[in-house]
């Protein structure tokens, strides 16, 4: 499911952790126990979009809560003029699997 907002565009030399929070998509009290991230090209060209996923996903307990409902992934080196679909698929402690996605764009070269 589309998360309802896109991430801010990134320059090619940037490295950032992007976070998707499943708090509105899982049951009350349910906790995320595993996450997998995917990166695919929507427009433009990148022969290996998955290479921009750096390290392993992190499970996050958002500030002010006690339940792990979010996941973060470091993304780096995305290409200029490419629009990527960023997707996280999580498993919960209740055995549910839920997916959220968004977009991140590579800033155009000047």
MODELLER restraints for C-alpha pairs under 7 A, 6 or more apart:
rsr = mdl.restraints
at = mdl.atoms
rsr.add(forms.Gaussian(group=physical.xy_distance, feature=features.Distance(at['CA:1:A'], at['CA:99:A']), mean=6.13, stdev=0.5))
rsr.add(forms.Gaussian(group=physical.xy_distance, feature=features.Distance(at['CA:1:A'], at['CA:100:A']), mean=4.89, stdev=0.5))
rsr.add(forms.Gaussian(group=physical.xy_distance, feature=features.Distance(at['CA:1:A'], at['CA:101:A']), mean=6.15, stdev=0.5))
rsr.add(forms.Gaussian(group=physical.xy_distance, feature=features.Distance(at['CA:2:A'], at['CA:100:A']), mean=5.72, stdev=0.5))
rsr.add(forms.Gaussian(group=physical.xy_distance, feature=features.Distance(at['CA:2:A'], at['CA:101:A']), mean=4.98, stdev=0.5))
rsr.add(forms.Gaussian(group=physical.xy_distance, feature=features.Distance(at['CA:2:A'], at['CA:102:A']), mean=5.91, stdev=0.5))
rsr.add(forms.Gaussian(group=physical.xy_distance, feature=features.Distance(at['CA:3:A'], at['CA:100:A']), mean=5.74, stdev=0.5))
rsr.add(forms.Gaussian(group=physical.xy_distance, feature=features.Distance(at['CA:3:A'], at['CA:101:A']), mean=5.80, stdev=0.5))
rsr.add(forms.Gaussian(group=physical.xy_distance, feature=features.Distance(at['CA:3:A'], at['CA:102:A']), mean=6.01, stdev=0.5))
rsr.add(forms.Gaussian(group=physical.xy_distance, feature=features.Distance(at['CA:5:A'], at['CA:102:A']), mean=6.56, stdev=0.5))
rsr.add(forms.Gaussian(group=physical.xy_distance, feature=features.Distance(at['CA:6:A'], at['CA:102:A']), mean=5.30, stdev=0.5))
rsr.add(forms.Gaussian(group=physical.xy_distance, feature=features.Distance(at['CA:6:A'], at['CA:103:A']), mean=4.98, stdev=0.5))
rsr.add(forms.Gaussian(group=physical.xy_distance, feature=features.Distance(at['CA:6:A'], at['CA:104:A']), mean=6.28, stdev=0.5))
rsr.add(forms.Gaussian(group=physical.xy_distance, feature=features.Distance(at['CA:7:A'], at['CA:103:A']), mean=6.10, stdev=0.5))
rsr.add(forms.Gaussian(group=physical.xy_distance, feature=features.Distance(at['CA:7:A'], at['CA:104:A']), mean=5.14, stdev=0.5))
rsr.add(forms.Gaussian(group=physical.xy_distance, feature=features.Distance(at['CA:8:A'], at['CA:104:A']), mean=6.47, stdev=0.5))
rsr.add(forms.Gaussian(group=physical.xy_distance, feature=features.Distance(at['CA:9:A'], at['CA:104:A']), mean=5.67, stdev=0.5))
rsr.add(forms.Gaussian(group=physical.xy_distance, feature=features.Distance(at['CA:9:A'], at['CA:105:A']), mean=4.73, stdev=0.5))
rsr.add(forms.Gaussian(group=physical.xy_distance, feature=features.Distance(at['CA:9:A'], at['CA:106:A']), mean=5.70, stdev=0.5))
rsr.add(forms.Gaussian(group=physical.xy_distance, feature=features.Distance(at['CA:9:A'], at['CA:107:A']), mean=5.81, stdev=0.5))
rsr.add(forms.Gaussian(group=physical.xy_distance, feature=features.Distance(at['CA:10:A'], at['CA:105:A']), mean=6.30, stdev=0.5))
rsr.add(forms.Gaussian(group=physical.xy_distance, feature=features.Distance(at['CA:10:A'], at['CA:106:A']), mean=5.12, stdev=0.5))
rsr.add(forms.Gaussian(group=physical.xy_distance, feature=features.Distance(at['CA:10:A'], at['CA:107:A']), mean=5.59, stdev=0.5))
rsr.add(forms.Gaussian(group=physical.xy_distance, feature=features.Distance(at['CA:11:A'], at['CA:106:A']), mean=5.80, stdev=0.5))
rsr.add(forms.Gaussian(group=physical.xy_distance, feature=features.Distance(at['CA:11:A'], at['CA:107:A']), mean=5.05, stdev=0.5))
rsr.add(forms.Gaussian(group=physical.xy_distance, feature=features.Distance(at['CA:12:A'], at['CA:77:A']), mean=4.68, stdev=0.5))
rsr.add(forms.Gaussian(group=physical.xy_distance, feature=features.Distance(at['CA:12:A'], at['CA:78:A']), mean=5.19, stdev=0.5))
rsr.add(forms.Gaussian(group=physical.xy_distance, feature=features.Distance(at['CA:12:A'], at['CA:79:A']), mean=5.58, stdev=0.5))
rsr.add(forms.Gaussian(group=physical.xy_distance, feature=features.Distance(at['CA:12:A'], at['CA:80:A']), mean=6.35, stdev=0.5))
rsr.add(forms.Gaussian(group=physical.xy_distance, feature=features.Distance(at['CA:12:A'], at['CA:106:A']), mean=6.68, stdev=0.5))
rsr.add(forms.Gaussian(group=physical.xy_distance, feature=features.Distance(at['CA:13:A'], at['CA:77:A']), mean=5.60, stdev=0.5))
rsr.add(forms.Gaussian(group=physical.xy_distance, feature=features.Distance(at['CA:14:A'], at['CA:76:A']), mean=5.84, stdev=0.5))
rsr.add(forms.Gaussian(group=physical.xy_distance, feature=features.Distance(at['CA:14:A'], at['CA:77:A']), mean=6.34, stdev=0.5))
rsr.add(forms.Gaussian(group=physical.xy_distance, feature=features.Distance(at['CA:15:A'], at['CA:74:A']), mean=6.74, stdev=0.5))
rsr.add(forms.Gaussian(group=physical.xy_distance, feature=features.Distance(at['CA:15:A'], at['CA:75:A']), mean=5.69, stdev=0.5))
rsr.add(forms.Gaussian(group=physical.xy_distance, feature=features.Distance(at['CA:15:A'], at['CA:76:A']), mean=4.17, stdev=0.5))
rsr.add(forms.Gaussian(group=physical.xy_distance, feature=features.Distance(at['CA:15:A'], at['CA:77:A']), mean=6.81, stdev=0.5))
rsr.add(forms.Gaussian(group=physical.xy_distance, feature=features.Distance(at['CA:16:A'], at['CA:74:A']), mean=5.35, stdev=0.5))
rsr.add(forms.Gaussian(group=physical.xy_distance, feature=features.Distance(at['CA:16:A'], at['CA:75:A']), mean=5.56, stdev=0.5))
rsr.add(forms.Gaussian(group=physical.xy_distance, feature=features.Distance(at['CA:16:A'], at['CA:76:A']), mean=6.51, stdev=0.5))
rsr.add(forms.Gaussian(group=physical.xy_distance, feature=features.Distance(at['CA:17:A'], at['CA:72:A']), mean=5.95, stdev=0.5))
rsr.add(forms.Gaussian(group=physical.xy_distance, feature=features.Distance(at['CA:17:A'], at['CA:73:A']), mean=5.16, stdev=0.5))
rsr.add(forms.Gaussian(group=physical.xy_distance, feature=features.Distance(at['CA:17:A'], at['CA:74:A']), mean=4.02, stdev=0.5))
rsr.add(forms.Gaussian(group=physical.xy_distance, feature=features.Distance(at['CA:17:A'], at['CA:75:A']), mean=6.17, stdev=0.5))
rsr.add(forms.Gaussian(group=physical.xy_distance, feature=features.Distance(at['CA:18:A'], at['CA:72:A']), mean=5.35, stdev=0.5))
rsr.add(forms.Gaussian(group=physical.xy_distance, feature=features.Distance(at['CA:18:A'], at['CA:73:A']), mean=5.44, stdev=0.5))
rsr.add(forms.Gaussian(group=physical.xy_distance, feature=features.Distance(at['CA:18:A'], at['CA:74:A']), mean=6.23, stdev=0.5))
rsr.add(forms.Gaussian(group=physical.xy_distance, feature=features.Distance(at['CA:19:A'], at['CA:70:A']), mean=6.82, stdev=0.5))
rsr.add(forms.Gaussian(group=physical.xy_distance, feature=features.Distance(at['CA:19:A'], at['CA:71:A']), mean=5.60, stdev=0.5))
rsr.add(forms.Gaussian(group=physical.xy_distance, feature=features.Distance(at['CA:19:A'], at['CA:72:A']), mean=4.18, stdev=0.5))
rsr.add(forms.Gaussian(group=physical.xy_distance, feature=features.Distance(at['CA:19:A'], at['CA:73:A']), mean=6.60, stdev=0.5))
rsr.add(forms.Gaussian(group=physical.xy_distance, feature=features.Distance(at['CA:20:A'], at['CA:70:A']), mean=5.63, stdev=0.5))
rsr.add(forms.Gaussian(group=physical.xy_distance, feature=features.Distance(at['CA:20:A'], at['CA:71:A']), mean=5.67, stdev=0.5))
rsr.add(forms.Gaussian(group=physical.xy_distance, feature=features.Distance(at['CA:20:A'], at['CA:72:A']), mean=6.53, stdev=0.5))
rsr.add(forms.Gaussian(group=physical.xy_distance, feature=features.Distance(at['CA:21:A'], at['CA:69:A']), mean=5.81, stdev=0.5))
rsr.add(forms.Gaussian(group=physical.xy_distance, feature=features.Distance(at['CA:21:A'], at['CA:70:A']), mean=3.98, stdev=0.5))
rsr.add(forms.Gaussian(group=physical.xy_distance, feature=features.Distance(at['CA:21:A'], at['CA:71:A']), mean=6.48, stdev=0.5))
rsr.add(forms.Gaussian(group=physical.xy_distance, feature=features.Distance(at['CA:22:A'], at['CA:69:A']), mean=5.35, stdev=0.5))
rsr.add(forms.Gaussian(group=physical.xy_distance, feature=features.Distance(at['CA:22:A'], at['CA:70:A']), mean=5.66, stdev=0.5))
rsr.add(forms.Gaussian(group=physical.xy_distance, feature=features.Distance(at['CA:23:A'], at['CA:69:A']), mean=5.32, stdev=0.5))
rsr.add(forms.Gaussian(group=physical.xy_distance, feature=features.Distance(at['CA:29:A'], at['CA:67:A']), mean=6.67, stdev=0.5))
rsr.add(forms.Gaussian(group=physical.xy_distance, feature=features.Distance(at['CA:30:A'], at['CA:92:A']), mean=6.60, stdev=0.5))
rsr.add(forms.Gaussian(group=physical.xy_distance, feature=features.Distance(at['CA:30:A'], at['CA:93:A']), mean=6.40, stdev=0.5))
rsr.add(forms.Gaussian(group=physical.xy_distance, feature=features.Distance(at['CA:30:A'], at['CA:94:A']), mean=6.75, stdev=0.5))
rsr.add(forms.Gaussian(group=physical.xy_distance, feature=features.Distance(at['CA:31:A'], at['CA:67:A']), mean=5.73, stdev=0.5))
rsr.add(forms.Gaussian(group=physical.xy_distance, feature=features.Distance(at['CA:31:A'], at['CA:68:A']), mean=5.03, stdev=0.5))
rsr.add(forms.Gaussian(group=physical.xy_distance, feature=features.Distance(at['CA:31:A'], at['CA:69:A']), mean=5.67, stdev=0.5))
rsr.add(forms.Gaussian(group=physical.xy_distance, feature=features.Distance(at['CA:31:A'], at['CA:92:A']), mean=5.41, stdev=0.5))
rsr.add(forms.Gaussian(group=physical.xy_distance, feature=features.Distance(at['CA:31:A'], at['CA:93:A']), mean=5.61, stdev=0.5))
rsr.add(forms.Gaussian(group=physical.xy_distance, feature=features.Distance(at['CA:32:A'], at['CA:68:A']), mean=5.52, stdev=0.5))
rsr.add(forms.Gaussian(group=physical.xy_distance, feature=features.Distance(at['CA:32:A'], at['CA:69:A']), mean=5.38, stdev=0.5))
rsr.add(forms.Gaussian(group=physical.xy_distance, feature=features.Distance(at['CA:32:A'], at['CA:90:A']), mean=6.42, stdev=0.5))
rsr.add(forms.Gaussian(group=physical.xy_distance, feature=features.Distance(at['CA:32:A'], at['CA:91:A']), mean=5.87, stdev=0.5))
rsr.add(forms.Gaussian(group=physical.xy_distance, feature=features.Distance(at['CA:32:A'], at['CA:92:A']), mean=4.31, stdev=0.5))
rsr.add(forms.Gaussian(group=physical.xy_distance, feature=features.Distance(at['CA:32:A'], at['CA:93:A']), mean=6.36, stdev=0.5))
rsr.add(forms.Gaussian(group=physical.xy_distance, feature=features.Distance(at['CA:33:A'], at['CA:91:A']), mean=5.77, stdev=0.5))
rsr.add(forms.Gaussian(group=physical.xy_distance, feature=features.Distance(at['CA:33:A'], at['CA:92:A']), mean=5.14, stdev=0.5))
rsr.add(forms.Gaussian(group=physical.xy_distance, feature=features.Distance(at['CA:33:A'], at['CA:93:A']), mean=5.95, stdev=0.5))
rsr.add(forms.Gaussian(group=physical.xy_distance, feature=features.Distance(at['CA:34:A'], at['CA:90:A']), mean=5.52, stdev=0.5))
rsr.add(forms.Gaussian(group=physical.xy_distance, feature=features.Distance(at['CA:34:A'], at['CA:91:A']), mean=5.23, stdev=0.5))
rsr.add(forms.Gaussian(group=physical.xy_distance, feature=features.Distance(at['CA:35:A'], at['CA:57:A']), mean=6.36, stdev=0.5))
rsr.add(forms.Gaussian(group=physical.xy_distance, feature=features.Distance(at['CA:35:A'], at['CA:71:A']), mean=6.78, stdev=0.5))
rsr.add(forms.Gaussian(group=physical.xy_distance, feature=features.Distance(at['CA:35:A'], at['CA:88:A']), mean=6.55, stdev=0.5))
rsr.add(forms.Gaussian(group=physical.xy_distance, feature=features.Distance(at['CA:35:A'], at['CA:89:A']), mean=5.64, stdev=0.5))
rsr.add(forms.Gaussian(group=physical.xy_distance, feature=features.Distance(at['CA:35:A'], at['CA:90:A']), mean=4.32, stdev=0.5))
rsr.add(forms.Gaussian(group=physical.xy_distance, feature=features.Distance(at['CA:35:A'], at['CA:91:A']), mean=6.50, stdev=0.5))
rsr.add(forms.Gaussian(group=physical.xy_distance, feature=features.Distance(at['CA:36:A'], at['CA:57:A']), mean=6.73, stdev=0.5))
rsr.add(forms.Gaussian(group=physical.xy_distance, feature=features.Distance(at['CA:36:A'], at['CA:88:A']), mean=5.64, stdev=0.5))
rsr.add(forms.Gaussian(group=physical.xy_distance, feature=features.Distance(at['CA:36:A'], at['CA:89:A']), mean=5.28, stdev=0.5))
rsr.add(forms.Gaussian(group=physical.xy_distance, feature=features.Distance(at['CA:36:A'], at['CA:90:A']), mean=6.44, stdev=0.5))
rsr.add(forms.Gaussian(group=physical.xy_distance, feature=features.Distance(at['CA:37:A'], at['CA:87:A']), mean=5.57, stdev=0.5))
rsr.add(forms.Gaussian(group=physical.xy_distance, feature=features.Distance(at['CA:37:A'], at['CA:88:A']), mean=4.43, stdev=0.5))
rsr.add(forms.Gaussian(group=physical.xy_distance, feature=features.Distance(at['CA:37:A'], at['CA:89:A']), mean=6.40, stdev=0.5))
rsr.add(forms.Gaussian(group=physical.xy_distance, feature=features.Distance(at['CA:38:A'], at['CA:50:A']), mean=6.68, stdev=0.5))
rsr.add(forms.Gaussian(group=physical.xy_distance, feature=features.Distance(at['CA:38:A'], at['CA:86:A']), mean=5.98, stdev=0.5))
rsr.add(forms.Gaussian(group=physical.xy_distance, feature=features.Distance(at['CA:38:A'], at['CA:87:A']), mean=5.11, stdev=0.5))
rsr.add(forms.Gaussian(group=physical.xy_distance, feature=features.Distance(at['CA:38:A'], at['CA:88:A']), mean=6.44, stdev=0.5))
rsr.add(forms.Gaussian(group=physical.xy_distance, feature=features.Distance(at['CA:39:A'], at['CA:49:A']), mean=5.81, stdev=0.5))
rsr.add(forms.Gaussian(group=physical.xy_distance, feature=features.Distance(at['CA:39:A'], at['CA:50:A']), mean=5.43, stdev=0.5))
rsr.add(forms.Gaussian(group=physical.xy_distance, feature=features.Distance(at['CA:39:A'], at['CA:84:A']), mean=6.42, stdev=0.5))
rsr.add(forms.Gaussian(group=physical.xy_distance, feature=features.Distance(at['CA:39:A'], at['CA:85:A']), mean=5.76, stdev=0.5))
rsr.add(forms.Gaussian(group=physical.xy_distance, feature=features.Distance(at['CA:39:A'], at['CA:86:A']), mean=4.87, stdev=0.5))
rsr.add(forms.Gaussian(group=physical.xy_distance, feature=features.Distance(at['CA:39:A'], at['CA:87:A']), mean=6.46, stdev=0.5))
rsr.add(forms.Gaussian(group=physical.xy_distance, feature=features.Distance(at['CA:40:A'], at['CA:49:A']), mean=5.75, stdev=0.5))
rsr.add(forms.Gaussian(group=physical.xy_distance, feature=features.Distance(at['CA:40:A'], at['CA:84:A']), mean=5.48, stdev=0.5))
rsr.add(forms.Gaussian(group=physical.xy_distance, feature=features.Distance(at['CA:40:A'], at['CA:85:A']), mean=5.29, stdev=0.5))
rsr.add(forms.Gaussian(group=physical.xy_distance, feature=features.Distance(at['CA:40:A'], at['CA:86:A']), mean=6.85, stdev=0.5))
rsr.add(forms.Gaussian(group=physical.xy_distance, feature=features.Distance(at['CA:41:A'], at['CA:49:A']), mean=6.72, stdev=0.5))
rsr.add(forms.Gaussian(group=physical.xy_distance, feature=features.Distance(at['CA:41:A'], at['CA:82:A']), mean=6.99, stdev=0.5))
rsr.add(forms.Gaussian(group=physical.xy_distance, feature=features.Distance(at['CA:41:A'], at['CA:83:A']), mean=6.08, stdev=0.5))
rsr.add(forms.Gaussian(group=physical.xy_distance, feature=features.Distance(at['CA:41:A'], at['CA:84:A']), mean=4.56, stdev=0.5))
rsr.add(forms.Gaussian(group=physical.xy_distance, feature=features.Distance(at['CA:41:A'], at['CA:85:A']), mean=6.23, stdev=0.5))
rsr.add(forms.Gaussian(group=physical.xy_distance, feature=features.Distance(at['CA:42:A'], at['CA:83:A']), mean=5.43, stdev=0.5))
rsr.add(forms.Gaussian(group=physical.xy_distance, feature=features.Distance(at['CA:42:A'], at['CA:84:A']), mean=5.36, stdev=0.5))
rsr.add(forms.Gaussian(group=physical.xy_distance, feature=features.Distance(at['CA:42:A'], at['CA:85:A']), mean=6.19, stdev=0.5))
rsr.add(forms.Gaussian(group=physical.xy_distance, feature=features.Distance(at['CA:43:A'], at['CA:82:A']), mean=5.72, stdev=0.5))
rsr.add(forms.Gaussian(group=physical.xy_distance, feature=features.Distance(at['CA:43:A'], at['CA:83:A']), mean=5.15, stdev=0.5))
rsr.add(forms.Gaussian(group=physical.xy_distance, feature=features.Distance(at['CA:44:A'], at['CA:81:A']), mean=6.34, stdev=0.5))
rsr.add(forms.Gaussian(group=physical.xy_distance, feature=features.Distance(at['CA:44:A'], at['CA:82:A']), mean=4.55, stdev=0.5))
rsr.add(forms.Gaussian(group=physical.xy_distance, feature=features.Distance(at['CA:44:A'], at['CA:83:A']), mean=6.55, stdev=0.5))
rsr.add(forms.Gaussian(group=physical.xy_distance, feature=features.Distance(at['CA:45:A'], at['CA:82:A']), mean=6.33, stdev=0.5))
rsr.add(forms.Gaussian(group=physical.xy_distance, feature=features.Distance(at['CA:52:A'], at['CA:75:A']), mean=5.38, stdev=0.5))
rsr.add(forms.Gaussian(group=physical.xy_distance, feature=features.Distance(at['CA:52:A'], at['CA:76:A']), mean=5.19, stdev=0.5))
rsr.add(forms.Gaussian(group=physical.xy_distance, feature=features.Distance(at['CA:52:A'], at['CA:77:A']), mean=5.97, stdev=0.5))
rsr.add(forms.Gaussian(group=physical.xy_distance, feature=features.Distance(at['CA:52:A'], at['CA:78:A']), mean=6.25, stdev=0.5))
rsr.add(forms.Gaussian(group=physical.xy_distance, feature=features.Distance(at['CA:53:A'], at['CA:74:A']), mean=6.12, stdev=0.5))
rsr.add(forms.Gaussian(group=physical.xy_distance, feature=features.Distance(at['CA:53:A'], at['CA:75:A']), mean=4.91, stdev=0.5))
rsr.add(forms.Gaussian(group=physical.xy_distance, feature=features.Distance(at['CA:53:A'], at['CA:76:A']), mean=6.84, stdev=0.5))
rsr.add(forms.Gaussian(group=physical.xy_distance, feature=features.Distance(at['CA:54:A'], at['CA:74:A']), mean=5.28, stdev=0.5))
rsr.add(forms.Gaussian(group=physical.xy_distance, feature=features.Distance(at['CA:54:A'], at['CA:75:A']), mean=5.73, stdev=0.5))
rsr.add(forms.Gaussian(group=physical.xy_distance, feature=features.Distance(at['CA:54:A'], at['CA:76:A']), mean=6.80, stdev=0.5))
rsr.add(forms.Gaussian(group=physical.xy_distance, feature=features.Distance(at['CA:55:A'], at['CA:74:A']), mean=6.87, stdev=0.5))
rsr.add(forms.Gaussian(group=physical.xy_distance, feature=features.Distance(at['CA:56:A'], at['CA:73:A']), mean=6.87, stdev=0.5))
rsr.add(forms.Gaussian(group=physical.xy_distance, feature=features.Distance(at['CA:57:A'], at['CA:71:A']), mean=6.60, stdev=0.5))
rsr.add(forms.Gaussian(group=physical.xy_distance, feature=features.Distance(at['CA:57:A'], at['CA:72:A']), mean=5.65, stdev=0.5))
rsr.add(forms.Gaussian(group=physical.xy_distance, feature=features.Distance(at['CA:57:A'], at['CA:73:A']), mean=4.75, stdev=0.5))
rsr.add(forms.Gaussian(group=physical.xy_distance, feature=features.Distance(at['CA:58:A'], at['CA:71:A']), mean=5.46, stdev=0.5))
rsr.add(forms.Gaussian(group=physical.xy_distance, feature=features.Distance(at['CA:58:A'], at['CA:72:A']), mean=5.09, stdev=0.5))
rsr.add(forms.Gaussian(group=physical.xy_distance, feature=features.Distance(at['CA:58:A'], at['CA:73:A']), mean=6.37, stdev=0.5))
rsr.add(forms.Gaussian(group=physical.xy_distance, feature=features.Distance(at['CA:59:A'], at['CA:68:A']), mean=6.64, stdev=0.5))
rsr.add(forms.Gaussian(group=physical.xy_distance, feature=features.Distance(at['CA:59:A'], at['CA:70:A']), mean=6.00, stdev=0.5))
rsr.add(forms.Gaussian(group=physical.xy_distance, feature=features.Distance(at['CA:59:A'], at['CA:71:A']), mean=4.47, stdev=0.5))
rsr.add(forms.Gaussian(group=physical.xy_distance, feature=features.Distance(at['CA:59:A'], at['CA:72:A']), mean=6.51, stdev=0.5))
rsr.add(forms.Gaussian(group=physical.xy_distance, feature=features.Distance(at['CA:60:A'], at['CA:68:A']), mean=5.37, stdev=0.5))
rsr.add(forms.Gaussian(group=physical.xy_distance, feature=features.Distance(at['CA:60:A'], at['CA:69:A']), mean=6.46, stdev=0.5))
rsr.add(forms.Gaussian(group=physical.xy_distance, feature=features.Distance(at['CA:60:A'], at['CA:70:A']), mean=4.87, stdev=0.5))
rsr.add(forms.Gaussian(group=physical.xy_distance, feature=features.Distance(at['CA:60:A'], at['CA:71:A']), mean=5.30, stdev=0.5))
rsr.add(forms.Gaussian(group=physical.xy_distance, feature=features.Distance(at['CA:61:A'], at['CA:67:A']), mean=5.61, stdev=0.5))
rsr.add(forms.Gaussian(group=physical.xy_distance, feature=features.Distance(at['CA:61:A'], at['CA:68:A']), mean=4.07, stdev=0.5))
rsr.add(forms.Gaussian(group=physical.xy_distance, feature=features.Distance(at['CA:61:A'], at['CA:69:A']), mean=6.02, stdev=0.5))
rsr.add(forms.Gaussian(group=physical.xy_distance, feature=features.Distance(at['CA:61:A'], at['CA:70:A']), mean=6.42, stdev=0.5))
rsr.add(forms.Gaussian(group=physical.xy_distance, feature=features.Distance(at['CA:62:A'], at['CA:70:A']), mean=6.91, stdev=0.5))
rsr.add(forms.Gaussian(group=physical.xy_distance, feature=features.Distance(at['CA:78:A'], at['CA:106:A']), mean=5.86, stdev=0.5))
rsr.add(forms.Gaussian(group=physical.xy_distance, feature=features.Distance(at['CA:79:A'], at['CA:106:A']), mean=5.38, stdev=0.5))
rsr.add(forms.Gaussian(group=physical.xy_distance, feature=features.Distance(at['CA:80:A'], at['CA:106:A']), mean=4.35, stdev=0.5))
rsr.add(forms.Gaussian(group=physical.xy_distance, feature=features.Distance(at['CA:80:A'], at['CA:107:A']), mean=5.09, stdev=0.5))
rsr.add(forms.Gaussian(group=physical.xy_distance, feature=features.Distance(at['CA:80:A'], at['CA:108:A']), mean=4.77, stdev=0.5))
rsr.add(forms.Gaussian(group=physical.xy_distance, feature=features.Distance(at['CA:80:A'], at['CA:109:A']), mean=6.06, stdev=0.5))
rsr.add(forms.Gaussian(group=physical.xy_distance, feature=features.Distance(at['CA:81:A'], at['CA:106:A']), mean=5.30, stdev=0.5))
rsr.add(forms.Gaussian(group=physical.xy_distance, feature=features.Distance(at['CA:81:A'], at['CA:107:A']), mean=6.01, stdev=0.5))
rsr.add(forms.Gaussian(group=physical.xy_distance, feature=features.Distance(at['CA:81:A'], at['CA:108:A']), mean=4.81, stdev=0.5))
rsr.add(forms.Gaussian(group=physical.xy_distance, feature=features.Distance(at['CA:82:A'], at['CA:105:A']), mean=5.80, stdev=0.5))
rsr.add(forms.Gaussian(group=physical.xy_distance, feature=features.Distance(at['CA:82:A'], at['CA:106:A']), mean=5.27, stdev=0.5))
rsr.add(forms.Gaussian(group=physical.xy_distance, feature=features.Distance(at['CA:83:A'], at['CA:103:A']), mean=6.85, stdev=0.5))
rsr.add(forms.Gaussian(group=physical.xy_distance, feature=features.Distance(at['CA:83:A'], at['CA:104:A']), mean=6.05, stdev=0.5))
rsr.add(forms.Gaussian(group=physical.xy_distance, feature=features.Distance(at['CA:83:A'], at['CA:105:A']), mean=4.35, stdev=0.5))
rsr.add(forms.Gaussian(group=physical.xy_distance, feature=features.Distance(at['CA:83:A'], at['CA:106:A']), mean=6.36, stdev=0.5))
rsr.add(forms.Gaussian(group=physical.xy_distance, feature=features.Distance(at['CA:84:A'], at['CA:103:A']), mean=5.49, stdev=0.5))
rsr.add(forms.Gaussian(group=physical.xy_distance, feature=features.Distance(at['CA:84:A'], at['CA:104:A']), mean=5.36, stdev=0.5))
rsr.add(forms.Gaussian(group=physical.xy_distance, feature=features.Distance(at['CA:84:A'], at['CA:105:A']), mean=6.00, stdev=0.5))
rsr.add(forms.Gaussian(group=physical.xy_distance, feature=features.Distance(at['CA:85:A'], at['CA:101:A']), mean=6.75, stdev=0.5))
rsr.add(forms.Gaussian(group=physical.xy_distance, feature=features.Distance(at['CA:85:A'], at['CA:102:A']), mean=5.79, stdev=0.5))
rsr.add(forms.Gaussian(group=physical.xy_distance, feature=features.Distance(at['CA:85:A'], at['CA:103:A']), mean=4.55, stdev=0.5))
rsr.add(forms.Gaussian(group=physical.xy_distance, feature=features.Distance(at['CA:85:A'], at['CA:104:A']), mean=6.63, stdev=0.5))
rsr.add(forms.Gaussian(group=physical.xy_distance, feature=features.Distance(at['CA:86:A'], at['CA:101:A']), mean=5.42, stdev=0.5))
rsr.add(forms.Gaussian(group=physical.xy_distance, feature=features.Distance(at['CA:86:A'], at['CA:102:A']), mean=5.25, stdev=0.5))
rsr.add(forms.Gaussian(group=physical.xy_distance, feature=features.Distance(at['CA:86:A'], at['CA:103:A']), mean=5.53, stdev=0.5))
rsr.add(forms.Gaussian(group=physical.xy_distance, feature=features.Distance(at['CA:86:A'], at['CA:104:A']), mean=6.93, stdev=0.5))
rsr.add(forms.Gaussian(group=physical.xy_distance, feature=features.Distance(at['CA:87:A'], at['CA:100:A']), mean=5.75, stdev=0.5))
rsr.add(forms.Gaussian(group=physical.xy_distance, feature=features.Distance(at['CA:87:A'], at['CA:101:A']), mean=4.12, stdev=0.5))
rsr.add(forms.Gaussian(group=physical.xy_distance, feature=features.Distance(at['CA:87:A'], at['CA:102:A']), mean=6.51, stdev=0.5))
rsr.add(forms.Gaussian(group=physical.xy_distance, feature=features.Distance(at['CA:88:A'], at['CA:99:A']), mean=5.72, stdev=0.5))
rsr.add(forms.Gaussian(group=physical.xy_distance, feature=features.Distance(at['CA:88:A'], at['CA:100:A']), mean=5.55, stdev=0.5))
rsr.add(forms.Gaussian(group=physical.xy_distance, feature=features.Distance(at['CA:88:A'], at['CA:101:A']), mean=6.29, stdev=0.5))
rsr.add(forms.Gaussian(group=physical.xy_distance, feature=features.Distance(at['CA:89:A'], at['CA:97:A']), mean=6.88, stdev=0.5))
rsr.add(forms.Gaussian(group=physical.xy_distance, feature=features.Distance(at['CA:89:A'], at['CA:98:A']), mean=5.69, stdev=0.5))
rsr.add(forms.Gaussian(group=physical.xy_distance, feature=features.Distance(at['CA:89:A'], at['CA:99:A']), mean=4.33, stdev=0.5))
rsr.add(forms.Gaussian(group=physical.xy_distance, feature=features.Distance(at['CA:89:A'], at['CA:100:A']), mean=6.63, stdev=0.5))
rsr.add(forms.Gaussian(group=physical.xy_distance, feature=features.Distance(at['CA:90:A'], at['CA:97:A']), mean=5.57, stdev=0.5))
rsr.add(forms.Gaussian(group=physical.xy_distance, feature=features.Distance(at['CA:90:A'], at['CA:98:A']), mean=5.40, stdev=0.5))
rsr.add(forms.Gaussian(group=physical.xy_distance, feature=features.Distance(at['CA:90:A'], at['CA:99:A']), mean=6.37, stdev=0.5))
rsr.add(forms.Gaussian(group=physical.xy_distance, feature=features.Distance(at['CA:91:A'], at['CA:97:A']), mean=4.52, stdev=0.5))
rsr.add(forms.Gaussian(group=physical.xy_distance, feature=features.Distance(at['CA:91:A'], at['CA:98:A']), mean=6.60, stdev=0.5))
